[in-house]
Structure formats: C-alpha cells, structure tokens
Amino acid sequence: MVNVLAMPSEDVAIALGHQDGGNLVRRLYGHRDRNLALDRIVGAYATQAGENRLKQRSSSPAPSQQQSLF
C-alpha cells in the first residue's frame, strides 16, 4: 500500500487495524522504494509546472483583433 498505492503510513495503519498513527508501518513495512519515490517527485514537479503554465495563459490578456505589424 505504501509503495504501490502511494498511501501514507497513517492510512495503511488504519487499514491494518493499528492504533499507533503509522509508526509500526513506517518502522517495519513502509519502506519507500527509492525509484518510485523519485518518480512521484518528478511527477509532482511536472504537474505543478503544467498548472503554472495554465494560470499564466488564463491571466494574460487576449490579443486584440487589430494588431499592428509594426
């Protein structure tokens, strides 16, 4: 659940019936896979960059119909 579903250890602990806030999951089961973690980081930055581009486009004024070439 931690690696494949990218669930936080606190949620996994609830699913497993633990009542320690995810400590046991983090200590014993929830070791993050390095490559998956790096993929999530790259994906998060890509998503943020895409959202920023959309915001910039929507906030820039629409070009006028009569634009000068000079």
Backbone torsions as a table, in degrees:
resi	resn	phi	psi	omega
1	MET	NA	-38.1	-178.4
2	VAL	-66.7	-47.8	-177.2
3	ASN	-85.7	-50.0	-173.5
4	VAL	-71.4	-44.2	-177.4
5	LEU	-97.1	-4.2	-178.6
6	ALA	54.8	39.0	179.2
7	MET	-86.1	143.4	175.4
8	PRO	-67.8	149.7	-177.0
9	SER	-58.9	-29.8	178.4
10	GLU	-63.5	-40.8	178.7
11	ASP	-70.0	-39.6	178.1
12	VAL	-62.5	-41.1	178.8
13	ALA	-59.3	-42.2	178.1
14	ILE	-62.3	-44.2	-179.7
15	ALA	-62.5	-32.3	-179.6
16	LEU	-88.8	-2.7	178.5
17	GLY	83.5	14.6	177.5
18	HIS	-81.0	153.8	-179.8
19	GLN	-124.8	29.6	-176.5
20	ASP	-110.3	16.0	177.9
21	GLY	71.5	14.5	177.2
22	GLY	99.9	2.7	-178.2
23	ASN	-62.0	-45.9	-179.4
24	LEU	-64.9	-40.7	178.1
25	VAL	-60.9	-46.3	179.6
26	ARG	-63.0	-40.9	-175.2
27	ARG	-75.0	-40.3	-172.7
28	LEU	-107.0	-40.5	-168.9
29	TYR	-111.3	-33.5	-164.3
30	GLY	-91.4	40.4	177.8
31	HIS	-72.8	118.8	-178.2
32	ARG	-67.8	136.6	172.9
33	ASP	-74.4	127.0	-174.6
34	ARG	-57.7	-48.7	-177.2
35	ASN	-65.0	-40.3	178.0
36	LEU	-65.1	-39.2	179.0
37	ALA	-63.6	-44.2	178.7
38	LEU	-65.3	-37.4	176.1
39	ASP	-61.6	-41.3	178.7
40	ARG	-64.1	-39.2	179.8
41	ILE	-65.1	-47.2	178.6
42	VAL	-61.1	-43.2	179.1
43	GLY	-62.8	-39.4	179.3
44	ALA	-65.1	-41.6	177.3
45	TYR	-65.7	-40.0	179.1
46	ALA	-63.5	-42.0	178.4
47	THR	-62.5	-45.4	-179.9
48	GLN	-62.8	-42.0	179.4
49	ALA	-63.2	-41.3	178.2
50	GLY	-63.8	-41.5	178.5
51	GLU	-65.0	-38.8	179.0
52	ASN	-64.9	-39.9	178.1
53	ARG	-63.4	-41.6	178.7
54	LEU	-63.6	-41.2	179.1
55	LYS	-63.5	-41.1	-179.9
56	GLN	-64.5	-41.9	179.9
57	ARG	-64.3	-43.7	-176.2
58	SER	-72.8	-22.0	-179.2
59	SER	-93.2	-12.7	179.0
60	SER	-82.5	143.3	-177.1
61	PRO	-65.8	148.1	178.6
62	ALA	-70.6	141.1	179.2
63	PRO	-64.8	145.1	-179.7
64	SER	-74.4	158.4	-179.8
65	GLN	-69.7	-33.8	-177.2
66	GLN	-107.0	84.6	178.5
67	GLN	-99.1	137.4	179.1
68	SER	-77.4	144.4	174.9
69	LEU	-85.8	-8.7	-177.2
70	PHE	-115.7	NA	NA
